């Protein structure tokens, strides 16, 4: 339940006021009236077309997820959107999703609120597909994240990613100059859940999976390198751990050795920079063929 005191909204109808606060249609308005889910000045109104006056008290008896919410300091900007797909630019320090139901300060929940406010997603419709996260990036990595607005889109894009038919490129600032200015690194990987850290090996061992990381040095400044990285496999912390294994940790990434001596960078300087749809198997998303999305973020030292 939420309670409101009418101020600037005076002079509009109750019906209009309700539509400003929740995503509603005529059928749902009738349901609300029949179930007596609204009170005006502690009384159930018989007519939702009544004019509201200043200081009227409105109580709406619905679950919190039904209400439109003003999103303050929204943790993303929209790069692209259509009826199937939403591409956003995530800010630093934002979880893409949370394992706790009580922590709603994450990208997925904020995107859902954004779509609720647009009227594109109505949680009360039990059979409706809930907007879903397609790709994940670390909390302190900024840049592109994809969301599916329907099940068909989720299935198609996840399948393409598993087949490496969506090109995923990152920009990062790495410590030390590279001897080889471009290369494809192939090694083996395991993830230590207890310490939340990836382990890399040249040799295949039990429980280890192959990882492939392609890179190209774009620019160098003193002992730092701006590098474009393409993921040919997608493992947790792959870029961070794999390049660190070759003595090129990301600037600011203390977990993998990228310590900033001046303490100016408290987290990794890494951007999920570019996603390209190169597949011929896009199905209902065929209009995205050869489409490329580019983040507006750039690692700080190399900003133009």
C-alpha positions in Angstrom: 0.0 0.0 0.0 1.1 3.6 -0.7 -0.4 6.8 0.5 -0.4 10.2 -1.2 -1.4 13.7 -0.3 -2.7 15.7 -3.2 -0.8 18.9 -4.0 0.2 19.7 -7.5 -2.2 17.0 -8.8 -5.3 18.9 -7.7 -7.9 19.3 -10.4 -7.3 15.9 -12.1 -9.5 12.9 -11.8 -8.8 10.0 -9.5 -8.6 7.8 -12.6 -5.8 10.0 -14.0 -4.0 10.1 -10.7 -4.0 6.3 -10.5 -2.6 6.0 -14.0 0.3 8.3 -13.0 1.2 6.0 -10.2 0.8 2.6 -11.7 0.6 0.9 -15.1 -3.1 0.5 -15.5 -5.8 -0.2 -18.2 -9.6 0.1 -18.0 -10.0 -3.6 -17.1 -7.6 -3.3 -14.2 -9.3 -0.1 -13.0 -12.6 -2.0 -12.8 -10.9 -4.7 -10.8 -9.5 -2.1 -8.4 -12.9 -0.6 -8.0 -14.6 -4.0 -7.5 -12.1 -5.1 -4.9 -12.1 -1.7 -3.2 -8.3 -1.2 -3.6 -8.5 2.7 -3.4 -9.6 5.0 -0.6 -10.0 8.8 -0.9 -10.0 10.5 2.5 -10.5 7.1 4.1 -13.6 6.2 2.0 -14.0 4.0 -1.0 -15.1 6.1 -4.0 -18.0 4.9 -6.2 -16.7 6.9 -9.2 -13.0 7.1 -10.2 -13.8 10.2 -12.3 -14.1 12.4 -9.3 -12.0 15.5 -9.2 -9.2 15.5 -6.6 -8.7 18.5 -4.3 -5.6 19.8 -2.5 -4.8 17.8 0.6 -7.0 14.9 -0.3 -5.4 11.7 1.0 -5.2 8.8 -1.5 -4.5 5.2 -0.4 -3.8 2.6 -3.0 -3.7 -1.0 -1.7 -1.4 -2.8 -4.2 2.0 -4.5 -3.8 5.0 -2.2 -4.1 6.1 -3.7 -7.5 3.0 -2.4 -9.1 3.9 1.3 -8.6 5.9 3.4 -11.0 9.0 4.6 -9.2 11.1 7.6 -9.9 14.6 6.3 -10.5 17.2 8.6 -9.0 20.8 8.4 -10.1 19.9 5.7 -12.6 22.9 3.4 -12.9 22.8 3.1 -16.7 22.1 5.0 -19.9 20.3 3.5 -22.9 22.4 2.8 -25.9 19.7 1.0 -28.0 16.2 -0.2 -27.5 13.5 -1.9 -29.5 10.6 -4.3 -28.7 13.0 -7.2 -28.2 16.2 -5.9 -26.9 17.6 -3.3 -24.5 21.3 -2.3 -24.6 22.5 -0.2 -21.7 25.8 1.4 -20.6 26.4 0.3 -16.9 28.2 2.6 -14.5 31.1 1.5 -12.2 30.3 0.0 -8.9 26.9 -1.4 -9.9 26.1 -5.1 -9.5 24.5 -6.5 -12.6 22.2 -8.6 -10.4 21.9 -9.6 -6.8 21.6 -13.0 -5.1 19.7 -11.3 -2.3 16.0 -10.5 -2.8 16.4 -7.6 -0.4 19.1 -5.9 -2.5 17.4 -4.0 -5.3 20.3 -1.6 -5.9 21.4 -3.6 -8.9 21.3 -3.2 -12.7 18.6 -5.8 -13.4 16.1 -4.5 -10.9 16.7 -0.9 -12.1 16.1 -1.9 -15.7 12.9 -3.7 -14.6 11.8 -0.5 -12.9 12.6 1.5 -16.0 10.4 -0.9 -18.1 7.6 -0.8 -15.6 7.6 3.0 -15.7 7.4 2.8 -19.5 4.5 0.4 -19.3 6.3 -2.3 -21.1 6.4 -4.7 -18.2 3.5 -5.3 -15.8 4.5 -7.6 -12.9 0.9 -8.4 -12.0 0.5 -10.4 -15.3 1.7 -13.8 -13.9 2.4 -15.4 -17.3 4.3 -12.4 -18.7 8.0 -12.9 -19.4 10.2 -11.0 -16.9 12.9 -8.9 -18.5 16.2 -10.9 -18.3 19.9 -10.2 -18.2 21.8 -11.7 -21.2 25.4 -11.0 -20.5 27.2 -10.3 -17.2 30.1 -7.9 -16.4 31.9 -7.3 -13.1 30.6 -4.8 -10.6 33.5 -2.4 -11.3 33.6 -3.0 -15.1 31.6 -0.3 -17.0 30.0 -0.6 -20.4 27.6 -2.6 -22.4 25.0 -5.0 -20.9 22.2 -6.7 -22.9 18.6 -7.4 -21.7 16.0 -9.4 -23.4 12.3 -8.3 -23.3 10.9 -11.6 -24.4 11.9 -15.3 -24.1 12.6 -15.7 -27.9 15.2 -13.0 -27.8 16.8 -14.4 -24.6 17.1 -17.9 -26.2 18.5 -16.6 -29.5 21.1 -14.3 -28.1 22.3 -16.7 -25.4 22.7 -19.4 -28.1 24.7 -17.0 -30.3 26.9 -16.1 -27.4 27.6 -19.8 -26.6 28.5 -20.3 -30.2 30.7 -17.1 -30.2 28.6 -15.5 -32.9 28.4 -12.2 -31.1 31.7 -10.4 -31.0 32.5 -9.1 -27.5 35.3 -6.5 -27.2 36.7 -4.7 -24.2 39.0 -1.8 -23.7 41.3 -1.7 -20.7 44.4 0.0 -19.3 47.0 -2.7 -18.6 50.3 -2.4 -16.7 53.6 -2.8 -18.6 54.3 -2.6 -22.3 53.5 -5.6 -24.4 56.3 -7.3 -26.3 53.8 -8.7 -28.8 51.5 -5.9 -29.8 48.7 -8.4 -30.7 48.2 -12.0 -30.0 45.8 -14.8 -29.2 46.3 -16.3 -25.8 45.3 -19.9 -25.2 45.5 -21.4 -21.7 43.5 -23.3 -19.1 41.2 -21.9 -16.3 39.6 -22.8 -13.1 37.6 -20.6 -10.6 38.2 -20.6 -6.9 34.7 -19.9 -5.5 35.9 -19.6 -1.9 38.3 -16.8 -2.8 36.3 -15.5 -5.8 39.4 -15.6 -8.0 40.3 -17.2 -11.3 43.4 -19.5 -11.6 45.2 -19.8 -14.9 47.6 -22.5 -16.1 49.5 -23.3 -19.3 48.8 -27.0 -18.7 45.5 -28.8 -18.7 44.5 -30.1 -15.3 41.4 -31.8 -13.8 38.6 -29.3 -13.6 40.3 -26.7 -15.8 38.7 -25.4 -19.0 40.3 -23.8 -22.0 40.2 -20.1 -22.4 41.0 -18.0 -25.4 41.7 -14.3 -25.3 42.6 -12.1 -28.2 44.2 -8.7 -27.8 45.6 -5.7 -29.7 47.6 -2.9 -28.2 46.2 0.5 -29.4 48.3 3.0 -27.5 51.0 3.2 -24.9 51.8 5.8 -22.3 54.9 5.4 -20.1 54.4 1.9 -18.5 50.7 1.6 -19.4 49.0 0.2 -22.5 45.5 0.8 -23.9 44.4 -2.6 -25.2 41.4 -3.8 -27.2 40.5 -7.3 -25.9 38.2 -9.8 -27.6 36.8 -12.7 -25.6 36.7 -15.9 -27.6 35.5 -17.8 -24.5 33.6 -16.2 -21.7 34.7 -17.1 -18.2 34.3 -15.1 -15.0 37.2 -12.7 -14.6 38.7 -14.1 -17.8 40.3 -10.8 -19.0 41.5 -9.8 -15.6 43.1 -13.1 -14.7 44.4 -14.1 -18.2 46.3 -10.9 -18.9 47.6 -10.7 -15.4 49.0 -14.2 -15.9 51.2 -12.7 -18.6 52.3 -9.9 -16.3 49.7 -7.4 -17.6 47.2 -6.8 -14.8 44.5 -4.2 -15.4 45.3 -0.8 -13.8 43.6 -0.6 -10.4 42.7 -4.3 -10.3 44.1 -5.2 -6.8 42.8 -8.7 -6.9 45.0 -9.6 -9.9 48.0 -7.4 -9.1 47.1 -4.2 -10.9 48.1 -2.0 -7.9 48.1 1.7 -8.6 51.1 3.1 -6.7 49.6 6.6 -6.6 46.3 5.1 -5.3 44.3 7.0 -7.9 42.5 3.9 -9.2 40.6 1.8 -6.7 39.1 -0.7 -9.3 39.9 -2.1 -12.7 40.0 0.3 -15.7 38.0 -2.0 -18.0 35.1 -1.2 -20.3 32.7 -3.6 -22.0 33.3 -1.6 -25.1 31.7 -3.1 -28.2 29.2 -5.8 -29.2 28.7 -6.9 -32.8 26.0 -9.1 -34.2 27.8 -11.0 -36.9 25.7 -14.2 -37.1 23.5 -15.4 -40.0 21.3 -17.2 -37.5 19.6 -14.2 -35.8 16.0 -15.5 -36.6 13.5 -12.8 -35.5 16.4 -10.5 -34.8 17.7 -10.5 -38.3 17.3 -6.7 -38.5 20.4 -6.6 -36.1 22.6 -8.3 -38.7 26.0 -6.5 -38.8 24.8 -4.1 -36.1 27.4 -2.9 -33.7 26.8 -1.3 -30.3 29.6 0.9 -28.7 29.9 2.1 -25.2 30.3 5.8 -24.4 32.8 5.0 -21.7 36.6 5.2 -22.3 39.4 4.3 -19.8 40.3 7.6 -18.1 43.9 7.9 -19.0 43.1 7.6 -22.7 40.0 9.8 -22.9 40.0 12.1 -25.9 
